[in-house]
Structure formats: structure tokens, C-alpha cells
Amino acid sequence: MNSTIIETVTERSRQQKLQSLGIFCGFAAALWLAGAEAPTKLVTVAVSPFVISFMMVLGAFVSRWSLPALVMGTSGTFSDIRNVPHLIVWGVMAGCLWAIGNTLTVFAVRDIGLSIAFPLWNANSLIAIIWGTLLFRELHRAGWLRWLGVVGGASVMFVGAVLLSFVSSSHSASAHSIRGVAAALGAGLMFGSQYIPFRKAYITGLNPFTFLTFFTFGEMTTMTILAVSFAGGWMPFWRQLTANNTILFWPLLGGFMWVIGDLFQNYAAKYVGISRGVPLSNTNQLWGLVWATMVFSELHGTNWNIYAKVAGGSLLMALGALAIAFSSATPDEYTSWREAAKRESDLYGIEPGYVTARMEGSNQDATGARRTWVDWLLITTATCIFIGFGALARVPHMDLQWGWLVALTSTMLLVLVAGGLMLWRITRFN
């Protein structure tokens, strides 16, 4: 009897620790995802949206192979996927959805601006809540208070999105504001749907580094097809790249930053679920507002009414996201998660012990991982690619507020170090 009680208390303590880690990762993801979108401002200097999006995806592709090699070694990645080989297909599918969504965000930023487009495509929170509840038993047995937090938060987020839609379509200087709104909402649909493969992977305990490694094949392939098709062929697309070679480093860097934010977001989705983790990471809209107004002076010169509506809409959406995020999971809801995990393990014949251990953030193999010459080759190649494009780079002629730029960059680095230490100590990056 006493041993059972002790095991229950220990298990609940572990769940609370993982939930706190997931919440922190959600906030860290918000900060990095917002910073990663800043390079899309380059579309204002007559650069094709497909060039920007392609280079961001290229940066993500390079980073999603080199970072796992640096952190845990590729041997750990392939060892992990051998237990759940069916998730390779789901990872590629998620990457395809992300690439389409990312391309739509570039059009949205060009047509309605970063500060307005951000909250609109963050409607993916609503999509994630729906999928998490219907497919993965999130919020099942959660109690009426948690349901109220989720439904109420979703309603507040919707009001904020509608307010910002009216601002963009009524006051934007762009001649294509309606198209920009449609692009942002379409991106939200793509981003929200990509979380189905994410949660399918993490309900069985897969390591986010492993899942995102295969995710990148889908995004790179899809983005290349889109870029070449819209450019009119390989040669016209190549001419666009060479004509803009001095700015290609910046979206490439944005892709690297996106990978870090995406990793944090995936850890949040793993440990607090997509119905909570996605809204938490979507507080990036507030950081996006800071980047847009403080670094790029995007709303400079507009009247106070526009400022009030943009700020009000953003705050409403952020408050709704926080209400959802802090409707913490109960022990009964964790039981529903386990039932969903058992369904997956039965369906695909996964070893139950693997699923249970990985859901709890346990990875006994992490400390024994060894990096091989393949890992160092990947790391070296990625470093050379970034150095090569960096050597060609020129800072675009844009009015930047350098003080705010340095302050935001420093904050991102501090959060990265803190998050990395927490993930290592609690889960060994599992």
C-alpha cells in the first residue's frame, strides 16, 4: 500500500515537473519563432517571397540535421526511429504542410505587415485545440474548469483575430489587404493541421530532434517545388537567387532561428499537449509586435486609433492563449493521454515500455551517445554554408532601431541557454 502511494506521488511530481518544462518551452518557442520571422521583412526591398521562403527552409533543412548531430548524435536519431518507423511518413507530411504555411506567411507579411499578420496566422491555436481534443483525447476528463479555460480562451482569441482583420482590411496601405488576410488565415490552417503528425509522434514518446529531422525532407521538397514552379523553371529561379545573393544570408539565418523555436514548441507539445503548447507558443504575436514596432518602426506615423486596435487585438489573443495554456492537465486527463498512447502502440505494434518511458521524458541511451565522423561532417558542412552566405551578406537599406535589436537578440540567447540546461537536466533532451 505504502509503495503504491509513494509511486503515485513520485509519478505526479514527475508530471508536474514535465508540465512546468513544457510551459517554459512554450514561452521560449514564442520568443524564437517571433525573431525568426523578422527576416521576412526583406520582402519590402523587392525580393521575391519565394526566394525568402526557400532560403528560410534551406536554413531549416541544414539546421535540422546539424543540430541533432551536435546535441545527441545521428546514431541516436536512427536508433529512435527504428522503434517507430511509420512516423517517417508522418514527419514528411508535417513538413509539407509547414512549407506551404510558411510561404503563405511571407505573402501575408508583404501585404498587411508583420504586426497584423502574426495574430491572424496564429489562429492555428484553434485548429490545434480541435485536433488535440478529437484525435488524441486531450482535455478528456479534464473537468469543466479546464474546458472553460480552453473554450473561453479560444473565444477571446477569435475576437482578437477578427479585430485585427478589420484593422488590416480597413486601414492597410497595401492594395491587397484582403489577400494578405486570406494568406495569413490559410497559413494558420496549414500550421494547425501539421500538429496532427506532431502529436501522433509525441504521444508515443518520440524525441523531437528525431521527428524534426525527417520533417525537414517534406518541407524542403515542397518548398523547392513551389519556388521553381512559381519562378517559371530552374533557370529563372537560379537567376533570382544570384541576383539577390547579398541578402540570402538573412532568411537563411531566419531558418536556423525557426528551428530553435520549433524545437522548443515541439517539446511544449510533447509535455503539455498541442491544445496547450501551441497557444502558449503563439504568444509570439506579442514578440512579433515588439519586433515590428520597436525594431522596424512598422506602425510609425499612424494615428492612435490604429495603435489601439492592433495592440488591443494582440492582447486579447495573448490573454486567450494564456487562459488555455494555464488550464493545467489533471491526473485523470493524463490517464486519457495514456489511453491514446496505448491505441497508437497497439495500432503500430510499438513496444509499450518504449512508449511509457519516452512519454515521461526518460532516455537512458542519451548519456551513452557518441558522435561519429558523420556527425562532425554534418556540423562542419552546415557551418561552412552559413559562413559562405554570411561572407556575401550585406545589411539591407532599412531603418532599423539597433538598440532594440541588440536587446531582443540578447534575450533570445539567454532563454536558449536556460531552456537547454532545463531540457538536459530533466529529460536529457528526450
N, C-alpha and C positions, 0 to 999 in steps of 0.2 A: 504493500500500500504506500509506504513512505517513498520507496524508489519510484513508483509511478508518479507521485506528486512532484518529486524533485525533477523527473524527466519533463513533466508538463511545464513546470516553472522555467526550466532551462530552455525548452523549446520556445516558449512565449517570449523569453528575454532575447533569444536569437532573432525571432521575428521582428521584435521592436527595433533591434539594432539594424537589421537589414532595411526596415522601413525608413528609419532615420537616414540611412545611407542613400536610399532611393530618392528621398525628398531633397537631400543636398545635391545629388547628381542632377535632379530636375532643374534646380536653380543654376547650377554650373552650366548645364546644356543651354539654358536660356541666354546666358552671357556670351558663350562662344558662338552659338548659332546667329545671334544678332551681329556680332563682329564679322562673321563670315559673309554676311550679305552686303556689307559695306562696299566691296569691290564692284558690285553690280551698278554702283553709281557711275561707273565708266561708260555706261550706255549714253550718258548725256554728252559725251565728247565724240559722238558719231561712230561708235564702234558697234558692229552687228551684235544683236543679242545672242545669236548662236555662237559667235566667237567667244563671248564672255562665258556662256553656259558650258561650252565644250571645254574651255580651259579650266573652269572650276571642277568639272567632272574628271578631267585628266589629273588635276592635283589631288582629287579624292582617290582616284584609282591608284596612283603611285603611293599615297599615304596609307591606304588600307592594306597594302601588302608589306610596306616597310615598318609601320608601327607595330603590328603583331610580331614581326621578326625581331624587333628591338625589345619589346616588352616580355614576350613569352616564348619566342622561337617558333618557326613554322612547323616544327615537329609536333608541338602541342596543338596547333591548328588541325593538322591532318589526323592526329590521334583522336581529337574530339569529334571530328566529322565522321569517323568510322563507326561511331555508335549511332549516328542519326543521318545516314547518307541521303535520305529522302529530302532533308532540308536544303540540300544544294539547289534543287529546283525552286523551292520557295524563296531562297535568298536571291536568286537571279530574277525572279518575278518581282520582288520588292524593289530591286534596283531599277528595273524598267519603269515602274510607277514613279519612283523618285526622280528619274531623269526627265520624264515628261513634266512632272510638277515643277522641277527646278527651272526648266525652260519657260514655263508659264510665269514664274515669279519675275524673270527678267523683263518680260513684256509688261507685267504689272508695274514694276518699278519705273520703267520708262514712261508709261502713260499716266500714272497717278501719283508717283512719288513713293519713297521708302516709308515715310511715316504713316501713310494711309494704306498702302498695300499690305504691310506687315499684319495688322489685325484681321484683314479680310481673309488672307490665306490661312491664318491661324484658326479659322473655323474648322480646321481638321480635328480640333478637340472634340467637337460634337460627333464627328464621324467615328473617332476612336472610342468614345463612350458607347455608342451604339454597337460597334463590333465587339468591344470587350464584354459587354453585357450579354449579347445574344450568342456569341460563339465560345466564350471562354469562362462563363459563369462568374465574371467579376460583378460585384455588388449583390450577388445572390446571398441571401441570409444576412445581409449587412445591417438590416434594421431601418426603420422609417427615417431616423435622423440622418443617416448616411445617404439614403435615397433623396431626402430633401436637399441636402447639400449639393448633390450631383445635379438634380433637376433644376434647383434654384440657380446654381452657378451657371448651368448651360443656358438658362433663360436670360440671365444678365449678360452673358457673353453675346447672345444673339442680338439683344438690344444695342449693345455697343457696336457690333458689326453693321447693323442697319444704320445707325447714326453716322458712322464713318462712310458708308456707301453714299448717303445723301450729301455729305460734305464733298466727297470726291467728284460726284457726278454733277453737282451744282456749282462748285467753285473752282474746280481744277482748271489750270491754264491750258491743259492739253486738249487737243481736238478729239481725242479718242478716250475720254474718261470712262465711258460705258464699256469699251473694250478692255480697259485696264481693270475695271471691277470684275468683269467676267473672267479674265485671265487669273486674277487673284483667287476668286472663288473656285475656279477649276483646279488651281494648284492645291487648294485646301482639300478638295475631293481626292486628288491623287495621293497627297501626303497622308490623309486619314486612312485610305484604303491600304497603304503599304504596311500599316501596323498589324494587319491580319497575319502576314508571314512572320513579323517580328514576335508577336505574342505566341504564335504557334511554335516558334523556336524556343522561346524562353520558358514556356510552360513545361517544356521537357528539360530545361536546365542548360541549354546550350550556351557556351561562352560568347558574349557579344563580339569579341575580336574574331572569333571563328565565323560567325554568321556574316559579319560585315565584309569579310574577305571575299566571300562568294557573291554577296550583294553587289560588289563593285563590277562584276562582269556584266550584270544586267544593265546597270546604269551607263557603263562605258559603251557597250554595244548600241544601246538605244540612242544615246546622245550623238554618237558618231553618225548613225543613220539619219537622224533628224538634221544635223548640221550640214551634212553633204547634200541631202535631198533639197533643203531649202536654199542652199547656195547655188544649186544648179549643176552639181558634179564635183568630182575631186579637185580638179584644177582650179575652178573659181574659188572653192573653199580654201585651198592652199594659198592662193593669192591674197585672200582676206587675212589669213594668218601672218604671212610675211609682211604685208603692208602695215600691220599693227604690232610688229614684233617688240616694240619698245614698251608696250603696256600689258603684254601677255603674262608677265610675272605676277601681276596683282590679282587677277582672278585665279591663277594657279595657287597663289598663297591663300586665297579665299577657300579653295577646295580643301587645303590642308586644315585650315581652321574649322571648316564644316565637319571634317572627320572627327576632330576632337569633341566638338559639340554633339555630334551624332553618337559617339561612344558614350558620353555622359547620359544622353537621352535614352540610349538602349539599356544602360544599367538601371535607370529610373524605371523604364517599362518592365524590366525583369523583376525588380524588387517591390514595386508598388502597383504594377499593372498599367495597362495602357489607358484605362479610364481615369487614372490619377496622374501617371507620369507624363502623358502628353500635354494635358492642360498646364502642368507645372512648368514644363519646358517652354510652353507657349507664352510665358511671361516675358519671353524675348521681345515681345512687341514694345514693352517699356524701354528696354535697352535699345531697340531699334529707333524709338522716338528720340532717345538721347543722342544716338549717332546722327540721326537726320537733322535735328535742330541745333545741337551743340558743335558737331564736327563739320557738317556740310552746310549749315545755315539754311536748311531747305525751306523753312516757313518764314524766313526773314522778309519783312516788308508787308506781310499780310495783316489784316485787321484782327483785333482782339477776339472777334466772334469766331473766326476760323480756328484760332489757337484754342479757344474754349471747347469747341466741338471735337477737335482732334484729341485734345487731352482728356476730355470727358469720355469719349468713346473708348479710348485706350484704357483708362482707369476702370471703366465698367467691365471691360473684357478681362482685365487682370484680376479684379475682385471676384468675378465669376470663376476664373480658373483657380484661384486660391481656395474658394469655398469647396470646390471639387477635390483639390489636392489634399486638403486637410481633413476630409471625411475619411479618417483612417480605417484600414481594414480590421475587422473583428476576427476573433478566433473561428467563429462559425463561417465567415467568408473564406478564411484560409482553407477550411475543410472543403468548400466548393472548388477552390483552386486545385486542391489535390485530386478531387474527382475529375476535373477537366484534364489534369496531367495523366491520370490513370487511363482515361479514354484515349489519349494520344499514345501512351506506351502500349496499350492493348492493340490499337489500330495498326501501329507500325512495328510491333514486336521489339520494343526497346527494353533493355534491362531495367527493371523497377528501381534497383539500387542506384543506378546512374542518375535516374530522374530525381529521386529523393535527395541525394547528396548535392546535386548541382542546383536544385531549387533553393537549398539552404545556403548556397554560396560556398560550398565545400569543394576544394580542389586539391587533393593530396599530391597530384602529379606536378603542380606548378613549381614547387621549390626544387624539383629534380630536373627541370627543363634545361637543356643545353643548346646553345646556339652553334650552328654549323657554318661552313663556308657559304652555303646558300643564303643563310640569313644575313651574313655580312655583305654578300654581293648585292642583295636587295637593298640594304641600308645605304651602301655606297652609291649604287645607281640612283636611288631617289635623291640623295644629297647632291650628286652631280647635276641632275636635272634641274633642281631648284637653283643651284649656283649658276648654271648656264643661262637660264632665263633671267635670273637676277642681274647678271652682268650686262644684259641688253636693256634692262629696265630703265625707264625714265618716269619721273613723277609727273602725272598729267597736270595741265594748267587748270587747276581748280582752286577755289577759295576754301582752304582747309584751316580749321582752328587747331593748331598744333598742340596747345596746352591740353585741350580735352582729348585729343588723340593719344597723347602720352599717358594721361591719367587712365583712360579706358583700357589701353593695352596693358598697363601695369596691373590693373585689377584682374584682367583675364589670366595673366601669368600666375598671380598669387592663388587664384581659385584653382588653376590647373595643378599646382604643386600640392595644395591642400587636398584636393579630390584624389590625386594619385596616391598620396600617403594613406588616406582612408580606405581606398579600394584594396590596396596591398595588405594593410593590416587586418581588415575584416574578411576579405574574400580571396586574397592572393590573385586579384584580377579575374576571378571567375564570374 
